[in-house]
Amino acid sequence: MANLETTYLGLKLRNPLIVSSSGLTSSVERVKKAEAAGAGAVVLKSLFEEQILHEAGSLSVSSDYPEAIDYLQAYVTSNNVENYLNLISEAKKAVSIPVIASINCMSASKWIDFAAKIQEAGADAIEVNVFILPNDPKMTTESYEELYYVLAEKLKKVVTIPIAFKLGAHFTNPLRIVEQLWYRKVEGVVLFNRFFEPDFDIEKMRVVSTEVFSNPSDLRNTLRWVGMAAEKVKNIDISASTGVHNGEAAVKLLLAGASTVQVCSALYKNGPEYLKEMLAYIETWMKSKGYTSVNQFRGAMSYGKIGDPAVYERSQFMKYYSSHE
Ligand SMILES: Cc1cc2nc3c(=O)[nH]c(=O)nc-3n(C[C@H](O)[C@H](O)[C@H](O)COP(=O)(O)O)c2cc1C
């Protein structure tokens, strides 16, 4: 039988498939289901910075949208922090796979001290799901990026468990962010998160939410950046996320150099049991290629292994255009 074991953030996983932070990991029962379906690890649904600040009595929100404030207040009061710490400790008791906690944040503020409680509750690692929307034309790109680094430095002072930063896909130079986080001893990055994107309902004249699930074609962007990061920032662990809808996509990301592969939309659509099918695909593919462990092929198609990425892409691009004249 193929050995699917992998190491991520210093943790030993029985296989590289992780159930992403979402409603799929919001209760002990769901975490147990993920384990039974074969998950190598789970990332619990995110606790929001606003929830922590609310309980600390320091949440001050202001927005042009009164509805947004109402939603936020209702959300933070019904999803309290104590419940989250219980979820961590109960999940740890209930399953033997690693349990990674997650915080959604937009600043390096007072909430950071709370990370120590997450560690005390028994989380194996923390995934920091940072969402900083660059909405101020007067702020420089560097000053936005600096927020990530300050956050990493502060968190590193508070916890000793491993940290992964779950990043959005829209940096000018994502590789620099990854490298700078590595310099600050962040153990891993998740490439990439998929954020809420607004749409307009032009009948009701309201801002509405769009499709939350990804498409299989979203994989391409993930594949490119995982392949590049694995080559250029050698020692940081990469967990690939967004657009993984089948076992083939997972194999591609491992070939690109990912340590682990996170799955969310595909499990919402097909149920957690779908992980079994994905794992079976990976095993069958490994067998067909004569691989007995994931380490034998991880990164075999990273950008370093396939030659100069610029030449590679440029030539494909030229081929595409010349064949569509
Ligand atoms: C319903 C739903 C809830 C989510 N909740 C969270 C969350 O709490 N924290 C987080 O970091 N990501 C959250 N995500 C993002 C997923 O973890 C994942 O990064 C994203 O969906 C891309 O992966 P996919 O293509 O496998 O869906 C959520 C996604 C969905 C669809």
The ligand as an SDF file (V2000), in Angstrom:
LIG
                    3D

 31 33  0  0  0  0  0  0  0  0999 V2000
  -19.1490   28.1750    3.3620 C   0  0  0  0  0  0  0  0  0  0  0  0
  -17.6910   28.5020    3.5230 C   0  0  0  0  0  0  0  0  0  0  0  0
  -17.2260   28.9290    4.7650 C   0  0  0  0  0  0  0  0  0  0  0  0
  -15.8760   29.2690    4.9300 C   0  0  0  0  0  0  0  0  0  0  0  0
  -15.4170   29.6720    6.1570 N   0  0  0  0  0  0  0  0  0  0  0  0
  -14.0970   29.9470    6.3190 C   0  0  0  0  0  0  0  0  0  0  0  0
  -13.5740   30.2940    7.5840 C   0  0  0  0  0  0  0  0  0  0  0  0
  -14.2790   30.3780    8.6000 O   0  0  0  0  0  0  0  0  0  0  0  0
  -12.2480   30.5580    7.6700 N   0  0  0  0  0  0  0  0  0  0  0  0
  -11.3970   30.4710    6.5940 C   0  0  0  0  0  0  0  0  0  0  0  0
  -10.1950   30.6910    6.7490 O   0  0  0  0  0  0  0  0  0  0  0  0
  -11.8720   30.1300    5.3870 N   0  0  0  0  0  0  0  0  0  0  0  0
  -13.1760   29.8660    5.2210 C   0  0  0  0  0  0  0  0  0  0  0  0
  -13.6460   29.4990    4.0010 N   0  0  0  0  0  0  0  0  0  0  0  0
  -12.6890   29.3950    2.8680 C   0  0  0  0  0  0  0  0  0  0  0  0
  -12.2460   27.9390    2.7110 C   0  0  0  0  0  0  0  0  0  0  0  0
  -11.5630   27.4730    3.8480 O   0  0  0  0  0  0  0  0  0  0  0  0
  -11.3220   27.7760    1.4860 C   0  0  0  0  0  0  0  0  0  0  0  0
  -10.1010   28.4510    1.7050 O   0  0  0  0  0  0  0  0  0  0  0  0
  -11.9480   28.3010    0.2060 C   0  0  0  0  0  0  0  0  0  0  0  0
  -13.2970   27.8980    0.0920 O   0  0  0  0  0  0  0  0  0  0  0  0
  -11.1900   27.8000   -1.0250 C   0  0  0  0  0  0  0  0  0  0  0  0
  -11.1130   26.3900   -1.0310 O   0  0  0  0  0  0  0  0  0  0  0  0
  -12.0640   25.4700   -1.9670 P   0  0  0  0  0  0  0  0  0  0  0  0
  -11.7560   25.8210   -3.3640 O   0  0  0  0  0  0  0  0  0  0  0  0
  -11.6670   24.0600   -1.6210 O   0  0  0  0  0  0  0  0  0  0  0  0
  -13.4640   25.7760   -1.6030 O   0  0  0  0  0  0  0  0  0  0  0  0
  -14.9900   29.1590    3.8200 C   0  0  0  0  0  0  0  0  0  0  0  0
  -15.4790   28.7110    2.5810 C   0  0  0  0  0  0  0  0  0  0  0  0
  -16.8120   28.3810    2.4290 C   0  0  0  0  0  0  0  0  0  0  0  0
  -17.2860   27.9110    1.0800 C   0  0  0  0  0  0  0  0  0  0  0  0
  1  2  1  0
  2  3  1  0
  2 30  2  0
  3  4  2  0
  4  5  1  0
  4 28  1  0
  5  6  2  0
  6  7  1  0
  6 13  1  0
  7  8  2  0
  7  9  1  0
  9 10  1  0
 10 11  2  0
 10 12  1  0
 12 13  2  0
 13 14  1  0
 14 15  1  0
 14 28  1  0
 15 16  1  0
 16 17  1  0
 16 18  1  0
 18 19  1  0
 18 20  1  0
 20 21  1  0
 20 22  1  0
 22 23  1  0
 23 24  1  0
 24 25  2  0
 24 26  1  0
 24 27  1  0
 28 29  2  0
 29 30  1  0
 30 31  1  0
M  END
$$$$
